[in-house]
Structures are given as structure tokens and as C-alpha cells.
Amino acid sequence: MIRQRFRRWRHARPFPAGLCSVAAGVELIAVVGTAPGSLSLSGAGAPASWLLATLMIVAGLTMWLDPPRRYYAGAVTLICGLLSLLLSNLGGYLIGFLLAGLGGSLALAWIRVPTDGP
């Protein structure tokens, strides 16, 4: 019962896009928070990474909670991913950048497929 309700909820929104966007934000935070001494960000890099990561997480949650706004959230995710290349250790060692690119692209490409049944 719960699994079926979750499946219906998941199929009614761009779930993989939101998951990739949230994962990109969490990865950027992890890179900033756990980087060893010489790799840690200082100066303007750390706050920029935190800001970009927060925006990606909020965009991912927006994709899940308000699917009609997925275009704006996808665009925000793509822009934040591109900015992360410059501002936060090459986009979290390219992993965060790739996740953000995938999440934003999936959000822009997602269409709702009608399902059978209630």
C-alpha cells in the first residue's frame, strides 16, 4: 500500500531530476566540509560553494514538491552547476557538476505520462 502510493507520487513528478540535483548540492557541501587542509576552500570560495549547494538542494526539492515549476528549477540547477566549476573546486571534483547537469537536463526534459487507474 505505502509502496504503491510512493510509486504513484514518484511518477507524478521529475523524481530522478530532483534526486540528482539534491545529490549535487550534498556533494558540494561534502567537498567543502570535508576537504583536507590544502584542498579546503578559503575566502570567497567557501561561501559561494555553500550558496550554490543550497540553491541546488532547494531546486531539487522544488522539482519534487511543485512539478509545474520544474523548468525554473532545472535552469537554476544547470546555472549553479556551471558556476560550481569556477567557484568550488571544479564543481566538487566534477562529480557535483555532472550531477547538476544531469538533474537540470532531466528536469527540462521531463513530461508527465498519464497512468492507468486511480
JOVEN-V728572 format. One record per helix or strand. SS is the DSSP state (A for helix, B for strand). FROM is the first residue (numbers start at 0). TO is the last residue. If there is no record, write none. Layout:
BEGIN
[[SS	FROM	TO] [SS	FROM	TO]]
END
This chain:
BEGIN
[[A	1	10] [A	14	33] [A	36	38] [A	43	64] [A	66	86] [A	88	92] [A	94	108]]
END
